[in-house]
Amino acid sequence: MSCVYSDAQSHTRLCIFLKELRVSGRPEATQICELSEDSDKSSAESDSETEVEQVSGYHKLLATLKTSPESESEEEDDESESEEPEESEAEMDSEGSQETGEAEGGEEDKDDVPEEEEVTDTAEQVLSQEQADGTDTSCDPRHGVIEEFTDVKHESEFSLETNFMEEESGDCNADKRDSSSSQALPEDPFKQHMDKELEDKEIEKMSSLPKTSSQSQWPRVGQLIFSSTLEKHKTLKADKEVDVKQLHLHKPLESTWPKVNKQFLSSVDKPSDSPFTPLQRELFCIMNSYRDLLYPERNALTNGEEIRHAYCLHALNHVLKANAQVLSNNTKRRDRKPGTDTDDYRDQGLTRPKVLMIVPFRECALRIVHAFISLLEVNDKKKIDVSNKKRFKGEFGSDPEEKPPNLKRPEDYEAIFSGNIDDHFRIGVAILQKSMRLYAPFYSSDIIIASPLGIRTVIGAEGEKKRDFDFLSSIEILIIDQADIYLMQNWEHILHLMKHINLLPLDSHGVDFSRVRMLNLNNWSKYYRQTLLFSALQDPQINSVFNKHCFNYAGQVAVRNMPLTGSISHVVVQLPHVFRRLEAESVTSVIDSRFQFFIDKVLPEYRDAIMSHTLIYVPSYFDYVRLRNYFKKEDLNFTHICEYTKKAAVCRARRFFLKGEKQFLLFTERFHFYKRYTIKGIRNLIFYELPTYSHFYSEICNMLKATDSGVDATWTCTVLYSKYDAQKLAAVVGIDRTAQMLQSKKNVHLFVTGEND
């Protein structure tokens, strides 16, 4: 249970807090920490029963996507052994400088096991690699430049404490304007949320009692689940039409938003005068109410960019209002009479950063910053001053010539992996009236944009001397976009972030405690933080973060739409599908139950030589290692491909499988996510577990049509599932079939003819 303090206790606690901090004139400069050797490895994937696989970071894998020329086609890789030495030197270098040659014959199992030097990859090695590649090394402590945490040159220019509201900005009388119009318009959601003073009993209630929920159906987003612990919680209703003035947008957003968002309005079926698309209108209605939001239907091809612009508008609106309040109070404090009470000016947190945006790639950060600039520029004559813009474009932009011209990949792959796909970055953004500073130090930033790995290397691990997470203490809006991609990277980084956000700082960092809100001093920041979580799918791990790490007193809103038809309707080959149910007593035991069911019930049916060309699709790397070790122990004729397998070994494994020299092929989901190769020669499919992405099911099944030899009637597809796979199962076969399959304990046989049946 969280600690609760009365006013007297808060004052006593604050005095103790100040004494412990030993506040000096300037706080000591904080240096960036380095990751320990195993901090980049998810504990969920540690193999305690079999061989322990330690792997290097995903930056090597992503680098192959950006720099790989792949001059030869996939078909040529399958059929010609002579093309193996012709692999691109740039791609081989990006996968690790330790490669000096490829072992042949019986040593192919070593190709996806990192060598000793690769196992000990740390954040220091990652940063040194970035420096060699010409990328951002400003945060490297070895260069003596810790720009993320010190800002001597621009201290006064971007300091909130020493600046005042400009008269010409029109916001110096914001309070008067708000009070005069309060009778006609509802109260500003920003002030309503941040100025609410929670009572001790309400904090105790949120910490101990379960949430109550209600459902609602909205025209565009569909079914919503509203949940809250506090009573007297009004259910939000969707606005059919939105008046920009009623949204309390800060200047200049009222005038710039319709222009910036015009590109998405042209695709609307029924044009209207609204500056929002139907989806944006309903999502922004939830965002502007400062409730937590989980939207699991983000699609990189269709609605990804309009969602990005909507949350950029909300984040920027929040920052501008918060900064305007501080600058306005600076003016009041300057003009106040001596002896006036200063408690009326509590308008900030213990640290300056207010918004944290987690995105997977540098390209995403580039688009966010471009959206910010567009929203702040009223017209061509009134452009804002953006510091370090040239450097930002150089480090976060991409060269169009880097993309291989002959790669054929699905549209969703092209949309996700477009631009600069480096996944190790972080950047601070400071906004002050008509200026924006990129690469601002974290403690002088209003918005921090980072990848999970980038923020993880700063937070560090317990026991490390060089670590810092004080800048996360007063985050008021947390935006996690494209959360599904982090399942393919390292979900442990997200969990690590959630454990370190909104904690009391270990240092004062020069804060004026007379200006700090009582909610921050009481360590109640997490109850005011709004979390916006966008994903392309529903997943138990994403739901767990939303349910267990979000404590917003305003409540939560989750979109829960069940698919009527699954991805199995997109299978174009005539293929019998056998769904085999396994029993498990609990979620924790399902991993062992699945493995035992596979080796006892499923694998014996495929040991015969007549069942050759069998591909086993394995979503979890943990399960992949376990199966690979078992296959080695049983001396089965198999080959394997995972996300760490080297290029030449992948070509060799695909060729062995196509020619029938290897009966089984172990194939990981992450490899398919990052590469999307077409595997030829498949005659029998085994889904060891349902795919994380439902469309991967149809993609893998449709690979059978690439097989030139073989008879259609001999093709088989077997899927293992349990009652805990309800969400994944519904995404594949549809909600109606899922209900029937979960009620029945018998195996289900489906025959798909390529039509939506």
N, C-alpha and C positions, 0 to 999 in steps of 0.2 A: 504494500500500500504506500502511496506517495505521502510525503510529509506535508502537514498542513500547519500554517502559522497564523496566529492572530496579528493585529497591528503591532502590539507591544513585542510579541515574539519576533516579528519581522524586523523591528528596529534593533532589537538585541542581536539577532542573527546577522544583520547587516554590519554591525560594529565588529562582531567576531570575524566576519568575512573580510572586512577591510584590514583588520589586524593581521590576519593570516597572509593576506596578499602582500603586505609591506609595500604599499603603493609608493612608487617613486615618480619623479617628474616625467620620465619616459620609460615605457616598458622595455624589457630586454628583447632584442630581435630574436624571433623564433626561426629556427632552421627547419628545413624539410627533412623528414625521416626517410629511411630506406626500408623496404620490405624485407622481412626475414626470408629465409630460403624456401619455406613451405607456406608462406602466407598467401600465395596466389593459387593454392590448391584447395578445392572445396572438401570439407570434412565429410560431406555426404558421399564422396566418391573414393574415400580411402578404403582399400581392400584389406580387411583384417584377416580374412581366411585364406587368401591366396597371395600370389605375388604382388608386391606393392609397386605400383606404377607411378613414378614421379615425373611430371611433365613440365615443360617450359610454358611461358605465357602465350596468350593468343595473338600477340603482336606479330609473331613469325608467320602464323597461319594467315592472318589478314594481309600481311605484306605480299604474300604470294598472289592474292586476289588483285592487288593493285598493280604489281609490276610484271606479272606473268605474261609474256608475249604469246606463248603456246602456238608456235608457228605451225605445228602439225595438228591435224584434226583428231578427234577422239577415235574415229573409225580406224585411222591409220595406226594409232597407239595400240589398238586391240589386235591388229592383224600383222603388224610388222615389228619384229624384234630389233631390227637394225636401227630403228629410230630412237631407241633409248638413249644412246650417247648424244643425241642432238637436242637434249633438253636445254632450255634457256639458261645460260650462266647466271643471268640476273635473278631468275627465280630460284635457282639452287642456292645462290648466295643468301637470298632473303630468308631461306628456311634454316640457315645456320652456317656460319663460316667453318664449323668443325668438319663439314663433309669433305672428305678427300677421295672417296671412291665408294662404290656400291658392292656389297658382298653378293655373291651369286649362290644359286643352289639352295642348300639347306639352311642358310643363315638369313633368310628373308624375314624371320620373326624378329630380328633385331632392328629392322628399319623403322618400327614405330615405337621403339624404346629409346628415350633420350640418353645420350652418353653422359659420363660423369660431369663434364664441363657444362653440358646443357641443363643438367638437373639442378645445378646450383645457381641458375639465373636469378638475379635479384633485381630490385628496382634500379640499382646502380648500373647494372649491365644494360638494362632497357634504356636508361637515359644516355649512356655512352653510345649505344647504337643509334639513338635519335640524333645525337650530335654528329655522328659519322654520316648520317643521311641528310644533314643540313636542316633538321627540324628544330623545334623549340627546345633550347636548353637553358632558358632563363631561370628555371626553377632548380637547376642543378647546384647544390651547395658547393661542389668542388670548384666551381667557377667564381665563387665569392660573390655571386649576385643572387640575392634572395628577393626578387622583385615582388613576389606574392605577399610578402609580409612587411616590407619596409618601403616607404614612399616619402623620401626626403624632398625631392625636387618639386613634386606637385602637392606637397602636404597642405599648404594654405589654399591653393587653387580649388581643390576638390574636397576640402574639409567642410563638413556640415556645421561644425560648432563655430567656425569663424566667418561664415558667410551669412548674408542676409537676403531676404526676398527682394528681387528687383521690382521697382514700382511699375515699370513698363510691361512686366510679365502679366499683370492683371490678376495675380494670385495673392497679393499682399492683403487684400480685403476678402479673402476667401471665406473666413469665418462669418463676416458680416453678410456676404452674399448667401451663404448657406442658411443663416438664421432667418433672413428675410424671405427666402423661398421655401422654408420648411413647411409652411402651411399648405402650399400647393403640391409639393413633391414629398415622397416618403423620405425617411432619414437615409443618409449616405450609408450603404452597407459596410464600408470600411470603418467608419467611426462607430457604427452600431456594434460591429464585431470586436474591434480592438479596445473600445472604451468600456465594454461591459465588465463589471467587477464581480467575479465569481465569489461565492461564499464558501466557507470551509466545509459545510455540510454537502454542498454540491460537488466539491472535489472528492469527498469521501464516497459519495454516491457513484460517481463515474469510475472510481477505482475499485469498487467492490460489487456493484450490482450489474446484472446482465442488461444488454440493450433490448429495447422493444422496437419492433419493426412493423412497417405497413407497406402495402404495394400500391402502385399507381401505373397507369398506362398512358404514355405520351405519344403523340402522333409520329414523331420521327425516331427517337431513340428507343422506343418500345417500352418494355416492362422495367420499372424502377422499383428498387427496394430501399425505402427510407428507414434508417435505424438511428436511435438515439437513446441515451440513458436518462437524460433529464426529461421530466414531464412537461406538459404544456408546450409541446413541440409541434408547431404547425406544419402540415404537409405542404410542400411546394407545388405550385400549379404552373403548368406551361403557359407562357404568354403567346397568344396567337400573333400579335403584332407588338413590336418593340419600338418605343420612342427613345432615341438616343439620349435625349435630355433626362429621361427618367433613370438612366443607367448610372448617373453621377460620374461620367467619364471626365477625367482631368484634362485640362487644356494641354496640348493642342489635339488630343485624341478624338475629340468630338468631330473635328473637321477632317483629320487625316484618315481615320478608320474607313469611312465610306470609299475613299479613293484607293487605299491600299487593298481593301477587300473586294474591289470591283472585279478582279480577275476570276473570282469564284462565283460571283452572282450571275455571270453569263451562262453558266451551265445549269442554272435552276430551271425546272420545268415551267413553273408559274412565276414569272417575274413580278416583283412588287417593289414598293419604295423602301422596304426594309434593308438596312446595310448589312444584314446577316443572312446567311443561308439558313434553311430550316434546321439543319443539324447544329450549326453554330449558335443559333438563337437559343435552342434548348440547353446546349452544353454551357453557354455563357450565363444563362439564367441560374444554373446550379453553381458555377464558379463564383458569380457575383454575390451569391448568398453566403459564401465562405464556408460551405459544407465540403467535406471530403468527397471525392468523386473517383469511382472506378469505372472506366469505359473500356470493355474488352473487345471492341469491334473496330479498332483502328486498322485501316488498310493503306499500305504505302502507295497503292495504285489509284485509289479512289478518293478517300477523305483525309489522308495523312496531312497534307499541306493546309487544308482549311482548319483542321484541328490545331495544328501548330500555330497558325495565326491567331486563333481564338485564345489560346492560353498565353501567347505573347502579349496580346492586348490586356489580359487580366493582370499579368505580372507587372507590366510597365505601368498600368494604371495604379496598382498598389504602391509601387516604388515612388512614383511622382507625388502621390498624395502624402505618403509618409515623409518624404523629404520636404515638401511644401509646408507641412505642419511644423517640422523642426526649424526651417528658415523663418517662418512666421513667428514662432515663439522666440527665436533669437532677436528679432526686431522688438518684440514686446519686452523682453528682458533688458534690452539696451535702453529702452525708453521708460522703463518702470521707475517709480519713486523708491528711494532708499527705504529699506525695512519692509518691503512688500514680500509676502509669502511666496516662496519659489516652488511649492509643491504643485502649483497649477500648470507647470511646464514639463510634466513627465510625459515624454513623447518618443522615447527610443528604447532599444534593448541594450543588453550588456555589451554587445558587439554590433557593428554596423550591417553586415550582410543580412538581407531580409528574404531574398529569394534564392533557392538552390534548384538548378535545372540539371537533371541527369539525362544525358543523351548518349547513344552508342558510338557515334563517329564524329570526326571533325567536320564533315560536311553538314551535319545537323546543327552544330554550333554556328557554322558560317551562315546558314539560312536564318537562324534565330537572330543573330546580330543584324543581318540585313533587314529583317522585319522590324527590329527596334529602330533602326535609322530611318526607315520609311515612315514609321508612325510618329517620329519626332520632328520630321521636316514638313512644315506647313506647305511650303511651295518651293519652287526653284530659287526664289530670291532669299528665303529664310532657311538656309541650310545650317545644320548644327555642326559644331566643331568636334570632329572625331579624332582623338589622339591615337597614334600607332596604327592607323588604318592600313597603310601599305604593308607593314610587317604582318598584320593579321591576315591580309589576303594572301601573302606569300606562304604563310605557315598553315593556313586552314583551307586554302584553295587547292585546286588540282589542275594538272596539265591534261587537256583533252587527248593529247597524243599518247598518253600513258596507257590508255585503254586498248586492249587487243582488238583489232577490227573483225576478226573471224570467229569470235566466240558466239555460240548460240546457246542462250540461257532463257529460262522463263521470264515473263515480264515482271513478276514480283521480285525476282532475283536482281534484275537490272535496276528496279526502283530502290531496293534496299542498299545495294552496294554501288551506288553512283557517287562520283566525286571522291573526296579524300576520306578513306575508310580507316585511317589510323585510330585506334581505340585507346590511346594513352595520352590524355590532354586535360587541361584545366585552365580556365581563364577567368579573371575577375573583371567586372564591368561596373564603372562608377558613372552615375548620371547626376548632373547638377545643372538645373535650369536649361541652358542652351548648349551644354557641352556633354560629351561622352568620352570617357577614357577607357580604352581597351588595355588589357594587361595591367589593370589596377591591382595593387596589393590586396590580399583578401580582407584585411582589416580596414581597408579604405574603399571596399567595394559594396555596392548595393545588390548586385546580382552575381552569382557564381555559376558558370556553365562548365560542367565537367563530365567525364566518362566515369563509370564505376571504378575502373582501374586507376584513373587519374586521381580520384578523390581518395581511393584506398591507400595509395602510396604516401599521401600526406597524413592521413589519420594514423597509420602505422599499427603496430601490434603491442599488446601489453608486455611490458618489460623493456621495450626499446627506449633509448634515451632521446632520440631525435624523432619526435612525433608531435602533432598539433591537431586539435579538433575544437579549440575554443571558438573559432570563427563560425561553428555550427550552433552555438549556444542560443542565438536569437533568431533562427530561421523562422519566418512567418508563413511562407508558402514553399512547399516542396513539390516539384514537378518531376515525375519519373515517366519519360516518354519511351515508347517502344520497349516496354518491359519484357516482352517475349524474347527479344534478342539477347537479353542478359542471361536467359536460361541456356543459351548456346555459348555464352562467354564464361562467366563465373558468377553464379547467383550468390555465392558467399560474400562478394563485395557489397551487394545490396543489403544483406543482413548485417554486415559489419557497420555500414553507414547508419542504419536505423538504430543500432545500439549506441551510437555516439552523437546523435543529433539531439539538440535541446537539453544538453547537460550544462551545469554551472561551470563557467570557465575557471581555469586554474590560475589565471593572471588577470589583472584589471584592464590591461591594454589602454591605459590612459582615459578611461571612461569617466564622465562626470556623473556620479551616482545620484545627484539631485535631479537629473533629467531622465533617469531610468524608470520605466514603468514598474509598478509594484508586482505585476504578474511575473516579470522576469526575476525580480529579487526573491519572490516566493518560490521560484523554480517551478512555475506553472506554465512555462512556455509551450510545452507539448500539448496542453489543452486548448491552446489558441492556434496552433499550427494547422494550416490547411494543406492537405495532401491530394494532389491530382495525379492519378495513375492511369496511363493509357497503354493498352496492349492489343495485339492482334488476335488473342485467344484467351479463353478461360482456363486457368491452371491452378491447382491447389497451392502451389508455392506463392503465386501472386496473390491469391485470395488470403493466404495466411498473413502476408505482410500488411494487407489492407485491414484485416480484422484484428490483428494482435499488436500492431505498431502505430495505429492511428487513433488518437484520443480526442479529436476535435469536439469541443462542447456543443458546437452547432449541429453536430450529427453527421451522418454519412449517407451517400447515395451511390448505389451500385446498379449498373445495368445488367439485367439477367434475361437475355433472350435465348431460348433454346432453338437449335436448328431444326426445321421441319424435315429437310432432306439433307443427307450427309454427303461427304465427298465421294462415297462409293458410286454415286450416280454419274461421276465424271470418268469412271473406268470405261475405256473404249474397246477393250478386248473381252472376248467371251471366256469367262474365267469363273470356276466354282470357288466360292469363299466359304471356308469352314471356321466358325468362331467357337473356340473351345474354352469353356469356363473352368477356371481353377478356384479352389476354395482357400480362403485365408482367414485367420481368426481376427487379425487386426491389421492396421496400415503398416505397422512396423514389421510384421511377419510376412507381408506379401512378397518381399524380395526373395526370401528363402523359399517360400512356397512356390513361387514362379520357377525358380531354378530347379527345384526337385520335381515339379510337374513336367518340366521340359525334358530332363534327362530320363525320367521314368516312363512317360507316356508318349511324348512327341518324337524325340530323337530316334528311338528304336525303329520307328516306321520309315525313317529316311536313311538308315545305315546301309541298306541294300544298294548295290551298284546301279540298279535300274533307276533309283531315285537320285541320279546325278544332277549336276547343275542346280544346286539348292542354295539360294541366297537367304541368309538369316539377318534380318533387319533388327538392330539393337539400339534403342534410343539412349540408354545410359552407358557412360564409359565404364562405370563400376561393373555393370553386368557384362560388358564386352570383355573386360580383363578376366572376369571369372569364367566365362565361357571359353575364352582362348586357352586359359590354363587347363581347363578340363579336357578340351580337345587334344592338347599336347599330351596330357597324361594318358588318354585313351588311344593315343597314336592314330587319330583319325586323319584322313586325307583332306586337308583344308588349307585355305589361305585367308588372309584378313586384311582389311583396310580400315583405318581410323583417321581421325583428324591430324595425327602426328606422323602418319606414314609418309616417307619421302617420295618424291615424284617418281623416280625410277622404280621403286618398289610397288607403287600403285599401278604403273603400266604393266609390270611383270605379273602382278596378281590378277589383273583384268584379263591378260592374255592366257594365263593358266586356266582360269575359270571358263573362258570362252571355248578353249580347245578341249575341255573336259579332263585336263590333267589334275585338277583339284576338284573334289566332289562338292565341298562346302566353301562358301565365302561369307565370313563374318563382316558385317558392314554397319558402321556406326551412323547415327542420325546427324551428328555434328559434321561429319565429312560430307554428307549429302547437302547439308545447309550451306556450307562454305564453297562447295565445288559444283554440285549439280551435274556430275558426270552421268552419262547413260551407260549402264552396265549391260553388256550384251551376253547372251547365252543363258539367261535365266529360264528355267523350266518349272522350278518349284520355289514358292515363296513362303517364308515363315516370318511372321511379325512376332518377335519375342515379346514385344509390348506394343500397344497402340502408339502411333506417332504423336509427337507433341503438336506438330502442325498437321491438321486434318488433310490438307491438300497433298501432303507427302504420300499419303496412302494411295491416292489415284496415280500420282507420278511414278511411284515404284511399280505399281501393277501394270501401268502402261509401258514400262520398259520391256515387257514380254513381246510386244509387237516388233521390237528391234531385232528379235532373234530370227535369223534366216532359216535355220534348221529346226526340226522337231515338229510334232503334231499337236495341234491345238488341244485335242482331247486329253493329252497327258499333262497339261498345265494344272498346277494346284496352288492354292493359297490358304495357309493356315494362320489363324490369329489367336493369340492367347490374351485373355482378359479376365478380370475379377470384378466384384461388385464395387470396388474402389475406383474403377476406371470409367465411371458413369459419364463424366463430362467428355472425355476423349471418345468414348463409344458413341455418344450422341452426335458428335461432330463428324463421325465416319458413316454411321448408318441411319441417323435421324432420331428424333426424340421418341416417335411411336415404336419403332423397332427396339430401341433401347429399353423402354419400359417392359416390353414383352420378354426380352432376353434376360433382364435382371430378375424377373419373376420366375422364369423357368431355369432349372438347373441342368437342362440338357444342352448338348451341343447344337448350334444353329448352322444350317446349311443355306447359303444364298447363292444364286446363280445370276450373275450380271451379264446382260446382253449388250451393254453399251448404251442403253436408254435409261431415262429417269424412271425407274420402277419403284 
